[in-house]
């Protein structure tokens, strides 16, 4: 404690408003950070480098007055690195120079009452920020309490990025081979532009274990319909209304917000409670819980809302998908 107090007293006069890094650290790592001029050299022990070049499992060991900042270099990391950075034939932690069999290492974890196998946790999925598959799993775990209610009982389709967001992606519906036997699925006939009409075993992500399994697939996009299924896998009536606001050429999120405010007034007048969210790279959506009398009622109602907005302000809103009708207008889908 005395060492920490001495260090705090030493750095307080060196406080600055911004960080000193060439590349900004991940936002979640600096939420409560206070920046100082880099005048001191510190020593840490660590277990490993990630593929993104970040230290893992660090332990502070104090200030080194006998070393200048110019003498500090990144250790040369080989197939194995000990906590102090020296090579060791018995340690299996590694960086990008590790052999392929290590990079594909698999581990078995227990998530509540379920077991599942994870792999390639150090593989970088977001190269610009250095986020790894393991960090994506950690993020999914941290937001599980608010994410799972939106997924529960809804057949899920995913977009997977096994080589990261700068690599190829592919769309998946069926639970893949090797899925854990405890994973709940719903067998339904496929639909939509990607559907062939044959049966599909859609995963149902109802708990933390299922969410971790999904993240381990590098499924960075999770898509669900506006309806749920019952215990027998039968489709229920839609229970969510989701008008989609897409800004056409010459418009932006600002114009979407203005249309969303008008749309909100319409649905509130019909005793619905809308909640806004961003959509894609530049659009918006409004979500509202509903209890329709038929499967077609929500789309009929949403179409009427879109046409009403377009009728009153045709210069700023369109209910027609054609691109030439969306220039300088917000398309309400």
SULPE-V228036 format. One record per residue. N is the residue number from 1. RES is the residue in three letters. PSI is psi as a letter, one per 30 degrees, with the letter a starting at -180 (NA if undefined). D_CENTER is the distance of its C-alpha to the mean C-alpha in Angstrom with 2 decimals. Layout:
BEGIN
n->(N;N)
res->(RES;RES)
psi->(PSI;PSI)
d_center->(D_CENTER;D_CENTER)
END
This chain:
BEGIN
n->(1;2;3;4;5;6;7;8;9;10;11;12;13;14;15;16;17;18;19;20;21;22;23;24;25;26;27;28;29;30;31;32;33;34;35;36;37;38;39;40;41;42;43;44;45;46;47;48;49;50;51;52;53;54;55;56;57;58;59;60;61;62;63;64;65;66;67;68;69;70;71;72;73;74;75;76;77;78;79;80;81;82;83;84;85;86;87;88;89;90;91;92;93;94;95;96;97;98;99;100;101;102;103;104;105;106;107;108;109;110;111;112;113;114;115;116;117;118;119;120;121;122;123;124;125;126;127;128;129;130;131;132;133;134;135;136;137;138;139;140;141;142;143;144;145;146;147;148;149;150;151;152;153;154;155;156;157;158;159;160;161;162;163;164;165;166;167;168;169;170;171;172;173;174;175;176;177;178;179;180;181;182;183;184;185;186;187;188;189;190;191;192;193;194;195;196;197;198;199;200;201;202;203;204;205;206;207;208;209;210;211;212;213;214;215;216;217;218;219;220;221;222;223;224;225;226;227;228;229;230;231;232;233;234;235;236;237;238;239;240;241;242;243;244;245;246;247;248;249;250;251;252;253;254;255;256;257;258;259;260;261;262;263;264;265;266;267;268;269;270;271;272;273;274;275;276;277;278;279;280;281;282;283;284;285;286;287;288;289;290;291;292;293;294;295;296;297;298;299;300;301;302;303;304;305;306;307;308;309;310;311;312;313;314;315;316;317;318;319;320;321;322;323;324;325;326;327;328;329;330;331;332;333)
res->(UNK;UNK;UNK;UNK;UNK;UNK;UNK;UNK;UNK;UNK;UNK;UNK;UNK;UNK;UNK;UNK;UNK;UNK;UNK;UNK;UNK;UNK;UNK;UNK;UNK;UNK;UNK;UNK;UNK;UNK;UNK;UNK;UNK;UNK;UNK;UNK;UNK;UNK;UNK;UNK;UNK;UNK;UNK;UNK;UNK;UNK;UNK;UNK;UNK;UNK;UNK;UNK;UNK;UNK;UNK;UNK;UNK;UNK;UNK;UNK;UNK;UNK;UNK;UNK;UNK;UNK;UNK;UNK;UNK;UNK;UNK;UNK;UNK;UNK;UNK;UNK;UNK;UNK;UNK;UNK;UNK;UNK;UNK;UNK;UNK;UNK;UNK;UNK;UNK;UNK;UNK;UNK;UNK;UNK;UNK;UNK;UNK;UNK;UNK;UNK;UNK;UNK;UNK;UNK;UNK;UNK;UNK;UNK;UNK;UNK;UNK;UNK;UNK;UNK;UNK;UNK;UNK;UNK;UNK;UNK;UNK;UNK;UNK;UNK;UNK;UNK;UNK;UNK;UNK;UNK;UNK;UNK;UNK;UNK;UNK;UNK;UNK;UNK;UNK;UNK;UNK;UNK;UNK;UNK;UNK;UNK;UNK;UNK;UNK;UNK;UNK;UNK;UNK;UNK;UNK;UNK;UNK;UNK;UNK;UNK;UNK;UNK;UNK;UNK;UNK;UNK;UNK;UNK;UNK;UNK;UNK;UNK;UNK;UNK;UNK;UNK;UNK;UNK;UNK;UNK;UNK;UNK;UNK;UNK;UNK;UNK;UNK;UNK;UNK;UNK;UNK;UNK;UNK;UNK;UNK;UNK;UNK;UNK;UNK;UNK;UNK;UNK;UNK;UNK;UNK;UNK;UNK;UNK;UNK;UNK;UNK;UNK;UNK;UNK;UNK;UNK;UNK;UNK;UNK;UNK;UNK;UNK;UNK;UNK;UNK;UNK;UNK;UNK;UNK;UNK;UNK;UNK;UNK;UNK;UNK;UNK;UNK;UNK;UNK;UNK;UNK;UNK;UNK;UNK;UNK;UNK;UNK;UNK;UNK;UNK;UNK;UNK;UNK;UNK;UNK;UNK;UNK;UNK;UNK;UNK;UNK;UNK;UNK;UNK;UNK;UNK;UNK;UNK;UNK;UNK;UNK;UNK;UNK;UNK;UNK;UNK;UNK;UNK;UNK;UNK;UNK;UNK;UNK;UNK;UNK;UNK;UNK;UNK;UNK;UNK;UNK;UNK;UNK;UNK;UNK;UNK;UNK;UNK;UNK;UNK;UNK;UNK;UNK;UNK;UNK;UNK;UNK;UNK;UNK;UNK;UNK;UNK;UNK;UNK;UNK;UNK;UNK;UNK;UNK;UNK;UNK;UNK;UNK;UNK;UNK;UNK;UNK;UNK;UNK;UNK;UNK;UNK;UNK)
psi->(e;e;e;e;e;e;e;e;e;e;f;e;f;g;k;l;f;l;l;g;k;e;k;k;l;k;e;f;f;g;e;g;k;k;k;l;k;i;f;l;k;l;k;k;k;l;e;l;k;l;f;f;g;k;k;k;i;l;k;k;g;l;k;j;f;g;k;l;e;f;f;k;l;k;k;j;k;a;f;k;k;l;f;f;f;k;k;k;f;f;k;g;k;l;a;f;g;l;l;e;f;e;f;g;k;k;k;k;l;k;j;c;g;l;k;l;k;l;l;h;f;g;k;k;f;i;e;e;f;g;k;l;e;e;e;e;e;e;e;e;e;e;g;e;e;f;e;e;f;f;f;k;g;k;k;k;l;l;j;k;i;f;g;l;f;g;a;k;l;l;k;k;e;k;k;l;k;g;k;k;f;f;k;k;l;j;j;l;k;l;l;a;f;f;k;f;f;l;k;k;j;k;k;j;j;f;l;e;e;e;e;e;e;e;e;f;g;h;j;f;k;k;k;l;l;g;l;l;l;a;f;g;g;k;k;l;l;k;g;k;k;i;k;k;j;j;k;a;k;g;l;a;f;e;e;e;e;e;e;e;e;e;e;e;e;e;e;e;f;g;h;l;j;k;k;l;l;l;k;b;f;g;a;l;l;k;k;k;k;l;i;l;f;l;f;f;e;e;e;e;e;e;e;e;e;e;e;e;e;e;e;e;i;f;f;f;k;k;g;k;f;k;e;f;f;f;k;g;l;k;k;j;NA)
d_center->(37.91;40.69;38.86;35.78;38.11;39.90;36.72;35.54;38.97;38.89;35.58;36.05;38.39;35.87;33.05;31.47;29.01;26.54;25.33;27.32;24.69;24.80;20.99;19.06;17.41;13.73;13.70;13.05;16.01;18.38;18.03;21.61;22.97;26.52;27.63;31.03;33.07;32.64;36.21;35.96;35.19;33.57;33.46;30.66;30.58;27.47;26.56;24.69;22.96;19.51;19.41;18.03;21.20;20.06;22.27;21.35;23.39;25.60;28.78;30.74;34.33;35.83;37.07;39.06;41.96;43.51;40.83;40.15;36.77;38.13;38.70;35.07;33.35;30.35;31.74;32.25;29.93;31.41;30.56;30.92;30.59;31.93;30.86;33.32;32.42;35.53;35.49;36.05;36.67;35.45;31.99;29.15;26.45;25.91;24.20;23.97;27.66;27.27;28.68;26.61;27.49;25.90;22.65;22.42;23.32;22.23;22.14;22.65;21.04;22.04;19.56;21.96;24.49;22.70;22.62;20.35;20.29;17.58;18.16;17.52;15.50;16.57;15.62;13.91;11.00;10.73;14.51;14.96;13.33;14.06;10.83;11.77;10.85;12.20;10.04;6.79;9.09;10.15;7.07;6.86;10.56;10.76;9.27;11.07;14.04;12.67;10.32;13.06;15.73;14.06;13.91;17.19;20.06;18.35;18.57;15.22;14.83;12.08;11.66;11.78;11.91;14.18;15.49;12.47;11.52;15.20;16.55;17.29;15.01;16.39;16.24;16.87;18.57;20.87;20.01;20.62;23.66;23.30;21.03;22.19;25.20;23.86;21.04;22.11;22.41;24.09;26.50;26.77;28.13;25.64;25.71;24.48;24.97;23.51;25.52;28.93;30.01;30.08;28.66;25.00;23.74;20.41;18.28;18.02;15.25;17.24;16.62;14.75;16.30;15.09;11.43;12.01;13.91;11.26;8.83;12.12;12.66;9.91;8.82;5.78;7.32;8.98;12.24;14.96;18.42;20.09;22.29;22.33;24.59;27.29;28.15;30.10;27.31;29.04;27.25;27.65;28.20;25.26;24.31;21.95;23.03;20.49;22.35;20.39;21.57;21.41;23.20;25.80;27.31;28.71;26.44;23.21;20.88;24.05;26.02;23.23;23.40;27.16;27.10;24.55;27.07;29.81;27.87;27.12;30.88;31.66;29.47;30.48;34.04;33.37;32.26;28.52;25.89;23.17;19.86;18.28;14.73;13.65;13.28;12.53;13.76;16.75;17.44;17.46;17.81;19.87;19.37;22.51;23.74;26.80;29.54;31.14;34.42;33.47;30.63;31.67;32.05;28.52;28.57;32.17;31.39;28.40;30.64;33.33;31.14;30.07;33.70;34.93;32.75;33.78;37.42;37.64;35.88;36.17;35.80;32.24;30.82;31.08;30.51;31.23;28.62;30.94;29.70;33.11;32.97;29.68;30.91;30.71;29.58;26.55;26.20;25.71;24.58)
END
